[in-house]
Amino acid sequence: TAGTSYFPYIFMALPVCLASFGFHGNIPSLIICYGKRKDKLIKSVVFGSLLALVIYLFWLYCTMGNIPRESFKAIISSGGNVDSLVKSFLGTKQHGIIEFCLLVFSNLAVASSFFGVTLGLFDYLADLFKIDNSHGGRFKTVLLTFLPPALLYLVFPNGFIYGIGGAGLCATIWAVIIPAVLAIKARKKFPNQMFTVWGGNLIPAIVILFGITVILCWFGNVFNVLPKFG
């Protein structure tokens, strides 16, 4: 309705947005690629995040600007999967080329996010279980990386929203709060490091506060404290 404020719905989306931009798990893989060249690592993280942000905003503009607001109720009720979003968009009678581009883009978005997250997980599992870098070893790591989520998808085909929300909660702990705490501890124990982010302890404290906010939003969504559209 006219005059309705949609600002409260932002808090419900915070865990999902955090999972969408959770590049932290790829840092070990970037170090393998670039070594300890901090300039390369910084540029990779900054420009990679900005590129993802621009594409993400363009995606929101194309979908939110063309799908009627009432149609999102059906998308949410079907599990919030990408295919439901694409079907709703295809029903807006857009030009055939636009429909094709959206279909390709949506599939690439899911595939790239999937492989982006599993890149860091792949190297982490290989290091955790001491698996060598041979063809057989990499095949074992591939099975450990991709088989569990594939089985979960077969069991819960409409669990995309719940899965990414849970991923946002986990990412808040191990990719936001824990690194910030480690940064504070490391600056005290190793004052002469090769690279230190500016801001002293203030920046890690702000990061921890943001992480706590995301956790509260996640639980607020689970226990129906936050407003939900639809």
N, C-alpha and C positions, 0 to 999 in steps of 0.2 A: 504494500500500500504506500501511498504518497507520504513522505516524511518518515518512513521506517528507517531506523539506523541498523546497519549491518556490522557495525564495529565489534559488538560482542562476539560475533562468530569467528573473529580473527584468532582468539585464544584457543578455540577448538582446533584450528589448523596448525598451530605452532609445532606440535610433535611431528606432523606430516611434513611440514616445510623443513624441519631440522633433518629428517631422514632424506629428503630430496637433495639437500646440499651437504650431506655428510661425507666429505672427501677424506676425512681423517684416516680412515682405514687404508688409504692408498699411499700414505706417506712412506712406509717401508718399501713399497714397490718403486716409488719415485727415487728413493735413495739408491736402490739397486741400479736404476737407469742412469742417474746423474752423479752418483757418488756423494761426496761431501761438498759439492760446489753449491754453496748457499744461494748464490745469485740465480742459478738455474732452478733450484727448488722453490724459491720465493716467486719467481716469474710464473712457474708452472702452476702453483697454487692460486695466485692472484688472477692471472689471465684465464685460467681454466674455470674458476668460480664465476668471474664476470661473464664469460661466454655462456656458461650454463644459465646464469641469471637472465641474460638477454633473451635466450631461446625460451626459457620458462615463461617470461613475461609475454613474449609473442604468442606462445601456446595459450596462455590465459586469455589474451585479447581475442584470439580467433574463436575459442570455445565459448567463453562467457559472453562475448559480444554477439553470438549468433544463435545460441540455444536459449529458448525462453526460460525464464526463471522457474516456472511451474514444472518444466520437464525434468528439473534436477531432482524432484521428489521421486520420480520413477527410477532415476539413475541410482539414487541412494538406496531405495528399497531393494534394488536388484543386487546390491553388494558393493556398488561404487566402482566396478571394474571398468577398465578402459574401453572394452568392447561396447558396454552400455552407453558410454559417452559418445563413442563414434557413431553408434546407431542413431542416437538422438540427433546428432549433427547431420547425418545423412538424410534425416527426415525434414530438414529445413529447406529443401529444394534449392541447394546451392548449385553452382556450375560444376559440371562433371570433373573438370581438372582440379578444382578446389577440393572436391570430395576425395579424389584419388590422392592428392598431396597430403590431405589430413590423415587418410588411412595409412599411408606410408610413414608419415611423421609419427603417428601414435605408436605404431609397431616398433619403429626405430627408437623412440623414447623409452619404451619398456625394455627393449633389448640392451640399449646402451647403459641404462641405469643398472640392469641386472649384471652385465659384465663389468661395469665400473666398480660395483661393490665387491664382486667376487674376485677381482684382481688382487686387492689387498688380502682378502680371506685366503686366496690360493697360496700366497707367499707365507702368510701366517701359519697355515696348517702344515705346509712343508717344513717350516722351521720348528713348529711345535712337536711334530712326530718324527723329526730328523729323517725326512724322506729325501733321497738323493735327487739330483737333477737329470737323471737318465730318462730315456723314453718310458721305461716301465714305472719309474718313480713318479714322473709327471702325470702318467695315466692314473696312478693311485690317488694322487692329489686332486685330480679332476673329479674322480668319483666321490671323494670326501667333500668336495666343494659343491658340486652340482646335484648329486643324488638326493640328499636330504630335502632341499627346497623343492625339487621335482616331485618327490613323494608327497610332501605337504600340499602341493598344488593339486595333485590328483585326489587327495582326501578332502581338501577344503577349496574347491574351485572358485568360490565366491568370497574368499577371505582376504581379498586384497587390502581393503581399508583397515581391517583389524590387524593384518600383518604389518603394514607400513606404520600403523600407529604404535604397535609394539616395538617395531624397529626404532621408532623415534624415541621411545622411553629408554631402550637399551643404549642407543647412541648418545642420549643425554648423559648417561652415567659414564660410559667408557670413552666417549669422544669429546665431552665438554667438561664435566666436573673433574674427572680423574686427571686429564692432562693439565688442567689449570692448577690443581693441587700439586702435581709433580713439578710444574714450573716454579711454584713458590718454594718448594723444598729444594729443588736443584739450584736455585739462585743463592740460597743460603749455604749449601754444601759446596757448590762449585762456582765461586764468584767470577772467575776468569774463564768464561766459556767462549767458544769460537763465535757463537751468535746468540744474542739475547734480544727478545722483542722489547720495544720501548714501552714505557708506562709503569715500570716498577711492579709492585704488587697490586696496583690499582686495577690494571687490565685483567689479570687472572681473577680478581675478586668480582669484577663485573661479569666475567664469563661464568663463574660459579653461581652468581645470583640469577643470571639468565637460565642456567640449567635447572635451578630449583623452580623457577617460574614455569618452565616447560613441563617438569614433573607434576606440578600442581595442576596444570592445564590437562595433562593426560588423565589424572585421577578424577578431575572435575568432569571430564567427558565420560569416563567409565561409569561414574556414579550419578550421571545425569544432572550435575550441578550447573554446568555450562549450557547455554541455549543451543539447540540444534535446529538446523533448517529442515523443514519438512515434517 
